[in-house]
Amino acid sequence: MKIGIPKEIKNNESRVGMTPAGVAELIKHGHEVYVQHTAGENSGFKDEAYAAVGATILPTIEETYAVADMIIKVKEPIKQEYPLIKKGQLVFTYFHFACDRELTEAMIKSGAVCLAYETVQLADGSLPLLVPMSEVAGRMATINGAYYLQKTKGGKGKLICGVPGVKPAKVLVLGGGIVGQAAARVAAGMGANVIIADISLPRLRQLSLEMPPNVDTLYSSRHNIEQELHDVDIVVGSVLVPGDKAPHLITKDMLHLMEPGTVLVDVAIDQGGCFETSHPTTHSEPTYIIDGIVHYAVANIPGAVPNTSTWALTNATLRYALALADKGWEKACQDDPALQRGLNIVEGKVVYKAIADLFGL
């Protein structure tokens, strides 16, 4: 199979679809890999590293799409890429269709096969291709929240860990999944007082056993969340409904419950956001303020640490990419129910129920 790895062109997206090590494995299996010139440069992988393992370097994104049977990338295609996608071409990436009708309609029109990292799902409900980026995003959510808590960045002017004689910041994490656990653990490690909220009592019991002593658990309800907002310093939103829009756990009318300078970090923004007042931001303009509350809603948080993120992503996606390349997407999906759940759009038809229901398709 001919596999194309284009350079990401989303705002400040420095990751790349695969490391040279991953490309080497694809070539070892007899596939041809075409990498766009400088695609990996911002992640620390030069063209020479890809060429050294047998990849062909192509000068333009147009040539990369044109030659490929399968495209492996990181983020969803943006407008400039829509015309480049061919009928029957397999595109393997994060799509997050639920928050982007225009993208959904463009991929239907393209006739491509869209296999989304975020909906590849194992029998136990886990999302193996979302985990590595969730781990990065969760850690970064706390780090960024602490940064924007500075007065010079619009925050309250608090140091997340406090100092002797001065209490540390209070961090509320909404959602006890991979993102939430990572965010809470980093916040606890930085010395904050942390509350992690979820609707799953078994998950809360597990977290209660595993987390450091400065992390408390809370059953997630509107009333319970409201009770915590009056003195919270950072709220990390990390709820996820696979393939569907995230619920709004903090509504606009709840902003007045928080002190000015409180920081909201919406990691769920790829799926529409879990704060009603969230809208996607970029690494170049990451925050905005509504009613005195700082909102950080960058849609590609792991893109700020592209070397770590690309290694982590390739470690997770490679086995699936090999199966798709070795067998073709139909046989690979027949053989692996987890991979089959990744199918969102197939040659003009929406085949993922949550997206079809959301857009009335």
N, C-alpha and C positions, 0 to 999 in steps of 0.2 A: 504494500500500500504506500501511496505517496502522502506524506504528512507535512503540513505547513505550520510553522511557528512564526506568526507575525509579531511585529513590535506593537506594544500597547500604546494607544493614542488617547486614552482617557486622561483628563486633567491630573497631572502629577502622579500618574500610575507608572511606577518604575519596575514592577515585577515582570517576569517573563514566564511563558507557559511551561517551560521545562529547562532543567539544568543540562549542561553538557553530559553529565553522567546518565541522565535519563535518556537523552538522545542516543548515547552509545548503546544502551540496551535495545532501543527500537531498531537501530541499524544491525545489531547482533542478530535480531530476529528476521533479518532480510528485508527490512523496509527502507524506503528512501525518505530522508528527512531534509526539508528545505527551511532554512532559518533566514528571516529578513535581516539585512545588514543592521548591525548595532542593536538588535532586539534584546540582547541580554546585557548590554553594556552598563545600564544603570543598576543592574542587580549584581554587578561584579563579574560578569561572564563575557569575555571578549569574543569577537568573531573567530579568532584563531583557536579558541578552545573548542568551539563547535566544529570547525573545519578539521581539527586534529582527530576527532572521533569519527569523521566520515560524513558530516553534514555538508550540504551544498548551501553556500551563502548567496542569497538573491538580493539585488539592490533595492527593490521597491515592495511595498505592501501589495500592490496590484499583482505583481508576478507571483508572490507567495500564495495568495488566494487562488490565483488562476491554475496553478500546477497541482494543488492539493486535493486529495480525496477526503482527507480529514484535517480539520483545523484544530489545533490545541492552543488555547490561550487562557488568560486569567479572567478578564472582565468581559461583560456583555459587549457585543458589537455596538458601536455608536453610529450615528447617521452616515458618516463618511464611508463606513464599511458595508452598509446595507447593499449597495449595488454590486459589491465584490463577491457576495455569497451566491453560490451556484445551486441550481436545482439538484437535489440528491446528495449534496455535500454534507458530510457529518461535521457538526461544530460542537466541540466538547469544551465547555467553559462554565463559569458562573453566569447565569442568566437573570435570575430574580425577576421573572416575568410579572409577578403579582403587583409590582409597583410601577409598571411601565406598559401601558396599553399600546403605545406607538411601536415599541420594540416588538411586542407580541404580534401585532398586525404585519410588521415588516418581515418577520421571520415566517409567518404563514405565507405571505406573498412570495417569498424567496423560493419556497419548495424544498428548503434544506431540512436535514434531520438535526434537531436541537436536543442535545443530551446535556442536562444541567447538573453540574457538580452538586448543587445544594439539595437536590431531591434523590440522589443515589442513596438508598436506605436499606440497611440490613434488617433481618427478621426481628431483631430486638428493638427496632425503632431508631437505632443510632444512625448518624449521618457521617460516614467515614471521610467524605471529601470536604465536609464543612468543618470537621474537628480541627485540623491544623490551623486554618485561618481564624477559627473561633478562639483558639488558644492564644494566638498572637493578638487578635483584636481585644480580647478580654484584658490581657496584660497592659496593652497600650491604652485602653480606656481609662484605667486608673492613673497611669502615668500622665496622660493628657489632662485628665480631670484635676490632678494635683497642680499641673502647670497653670491651667486657666483659673485656678483658685487664687492666684496672685492678684493683688490689687491693680497692678499695671496691665493686667490682661482682662480686667472687668470683674474679677472675683472679689471675695470678701477680704482678701489679704491674710489668709490663714495658711500656715505651714501644716501639711497633712499629718505629720508625725508629732506636732507640738514640740515642746522642750520641757526640761524639768521645771515643774511648777505651773505649766500651761497645758491645758488639755489638748489632745490631738483632735483632728477633724472627725466628723461623723460621715460615714459613707453608707448609702443605701443602695443595694444591688437588687434590681428587679429581675428575677429569673435565676434559677439555680442550675442551669445547664452548663455546658462547657465554657461559654463566655462568662457567665456569672460566677462560676467557680474560680476561673482564672482571675477575674477582676477582684473578687473578694480576697483571694489568697495574696495578691500583690498589695492590696490596700492594707491587709492585716500585717504583711511583712514590713510595710512602710510605717507601721505604728498607729494606724487609724483605728477608731472604733467602728466596727462594720456590722451591718445588718443585711442578711440575704433573705429575700422573700420569694416564695414559690407557692403554687397551689397543690403540689404533690407532697403529701405527708411522708410517704416513704423516702422521697428525695431529701426532705428536710431532716429526717432522722439520720440519713446517711451523711449529710453535710455536717450535722451537729457532732457526729463522731469523728469526722475527718479534719474539720477546720481547727485553726488555732484558737486559743481561749478568748481572744478579742473579737471573735465573730459570733454573733447571735443569729438565730433563725427566726423567721416570722411567716405565719400563714398569710398569703397574699389576698387581700380584699381591699376594696376602695376605702373602707373605714380605717383599716389597719395602716394602709399607706398614708392616708391623710394625717393620722396621729404622729407619724414620724417626720412629716415635712417641715414642721415649724422650726426645728433646729438642725436640719440636715445641711451638710455643706456640699456634698457631691452625690448625685443620683446617676447610677449607671443602668440604662435600660437594655436588657439583654434577652427579652422574651422572643420565642420563635414558634411559629406554626408552620411546619414544613410545606413550602410551596404556596402558602397563603399569606394574606396581609397580616401584619402584627396588630394586636389589639392596642388601643390607646389606654394605657394604665395611668397616665397623668394627663388630665384634660386642661384646657385653657383656664377654666375657672378655678383650678387648683394652684395656679402659679402664685396667687396672692397669699397662699399659706406659707410660702417660703420667704426667707430673708433675701433682700437684694444682694446679688453677687453669688448666689447659689449656682452651681454648675450642673447642667444636665448633659450627660453624654449618651447619645442614642446610637447604640451599636446595631439596633434593629432597623436602621434607616434603609438598608438594602431591601427590606421587605415592607417598606412604607412607614416605618418608625413606630415606636411605642409611646411617644409623647405627641399629643394632638398638635402642638405648636412646632413640631419638627418639620424641617424641609432639608433636602440634601445640600451639603456644603462640600467644599473642596479643600485640599491641603493648602492651596494658596490663599483661600479665604475661609478658614475653618469654623469660625464662630459668628454668632449674631446675638443680639439681646432683645428679649421681649419682656416687658413689665419688670425690668431689672434683673431678669434671670438669664444667665449665660447659656446658650445652646451650642453644643458641639455635635455636629451630625455629618461628619465626613463619611462618604459612602464606601470608601476603600481604605480604611484605617491601616491595614497591614502593608499598604503600598509605601508607607513611610519607612519601613524597614525591609526593603525588597530582597536583600540577600538572604536573611533568615527566612522570610516568607516563601521565597521561591524554592529553597531547599525543602522546607516543610511541605509545601504543596506537591512538589514532584514525588516526594516519599510516599504520599497518599494516592496520587493519581496514576502513577506509573503502571501498576498492575492492571488497572482498568483500561488504560490506553493500549497496553500490550494485547489485552483480550480483544479489544475493538479492532485493532490493526491485524491481528493474527486470524481472526474468525470472520471479520465483517460485523457491522453493528447488529444485524438481525440475529445471527447465530449467537453472538456474544450475549445479547439480551435474553434470548431463549434459554441459554445455559445458566444465566445468573439473574435471579429475580431482583437483586439489589440494583444491578445495572439497568434492568428494565424499568424500574421506578424512576430512573433518571430521564427517561424519554418524556419530553414535554410537548414538542411539536414534530410531527413526521410528515414531510412532503405535503404541507398545506393543511394538515388536520391537527387540532389540539387534542392531545391524548392524555393530558394530566387533568384530572377532574377539578381540582381546586381552582385552576386557572380558567377552565371552561366555565365553571359556575360564576366566578368573579366577574368575568367579562360578558356573560350571557352568550357563550359560543357553544 
